[in-house]
Amino acid sequence: MSILPAEFYEQPTLELAKSLLGCKLVKETEIGTASGYIVETEAYVGPGDRAAHSFNNKRTPRTEVMFGPPGYVYTYVMHTHCLVNVVSGEVGHPEAVLIRAVEPLEGIELIQERRGDKKEKDLTNGPGKLTKALGIIKSDYGHPLDQSPLYIKNGYSPKHISQGKRIGIDNSGEARDYPWRFWITENRFVSR
């Protein structure tokens, strides 16, 4: 498996959200490397998407990386959990794909140590769980995803992809009903 090139991220956000499924998310740290296959994503399509942090082209220190080129890391903290996104969209059009869940692959002992006494399926089946398990932190913000220590590699092509409403965005008007959540059908590590 090879690291995905920067050009991989130059596709429409909804397509990228599907293309990331089955890819391998890797984080190298001083205490070891952990990885997992991406099994669930959500697309946030910029200024017209009321659920996106960049709705109405809202440019803040937090959203700044989304206004740049695709293929960079957008991290932020939500309810004490760090969440990781892949910047997408063209320069000046801030969009992103949230990685919601991964299937653990490498560094299982390290993942278990970071997550505590959890059932295997509960180690990485949510956006805050997977970042803690892999060691992804807020300071990974702005990192290019084609370079160590945080990168995405080729993986496998899922046989079936399901699609539905995004999760946890009830206060976003009509955007709460957009079917922009994608997951590998019947994968047991999907969040819901």
Secondary structure, 3 states (H helix, E strand, C coil): CCECCHHHHCCCHHHHHHHCCCCEEEEEECCEEEEEEEEEEEEECHHHCCCCCCHHHCCCCCCHHHHCCCCEEEEEEECCEEEEEEEECCCCCCEEEEEEEEEEEECHHHHHHHHCCCCHHHCCCCHHHHHHHHCCCHHHCCCECEECCEEEECCCCCCCEEEECCCCCCCCHHHHHCCCEEEECCCCCCCC
